[in-house]
Amino acid sequence: MNFDKIFSSDIMLFTQRFNEVLKSSGKTQSQLAVYCNVTKQSINDFKRGKSVPSIETLYKICKYLECSSDYLLGLSNI
């Protein structure tokens, strides 16, 4: 089984959903970065699929953007 291909599609889905939720929230990358205690570059990397957040950062993203981690990770469609 090619795990790189599986993880790649998961990252693409996370990236797509993260961008969608961030845009619809009306909040900026800078605001999210401050709340999550990460750099704006980190948020930009999440947006571009260049990296993924740690569990702690994912929790903060979900809390700040009022969304489900299951949704961002592609485990649910809600």
N, C-alpha and C positions, 0 to 999 in steps of 0.2 A: 504494500500500500504506500502511495506517495503522500506522506504527511505534509511535505512542503506545499503541495497543490491544495490540500484541504485547508491548511492554515492560511494560505494566501487568499482563498475565497472568503474565509471568516474575517480576515483583516479588511478586505474590500467591503464586506457588508457592514462591519463596525464603522469604517470610514464614512460610508454613505449615510448611515443612520446618525452618526455623530454630527456630521455636517447639517443634516436635515433638522435635528433637534436644536442645535446651536442657532441656526438661522431663524427658526420659528420662535425661539425664546426671546429674541430681540436683544439678547445680551452680547457683549463683545468678547473677543478672544482675550483681551487684556483683563476684563473683569473676571472672567473665568480663571485665568492664570493666577490672579491675586487670591481668589477664593481657594483655589486648590494648592496654593503655595508652590507653584511651578513657574517656569519661564513662559513667556509668550511664544517662544520658539518651540517649546514642548507641545503647546496647544496646536501650533501650526503643523508640527510633525504628526500629531494625531489626525488632523484634518486631511493631510496628504497621504496618510497610510504609511508614513515613513517609520513610525513607531506606535506602540500601544501603551496605554496608561497602566501603571501598577494597580493592584487591587485597591489600595488606599486612595489613589487618585481617581480611579473609576467610581468609587463610593462617593467622593466629593463631587465629581461631575454630575452624577445622577441626582444627588441631593440638591445641588445648585440649579440644575436645569429641570428639576422635577420630572424625571423620567425613570424608567425601569432599566436596571442593568441587563435584565433578560432581553429587553427590546434592543438595546445597543449591541448586545452580543449575538443577536439573531436567534435567541431561544424562544422568543414569542413575537407576535406581531402587534402587541398592544403596548 
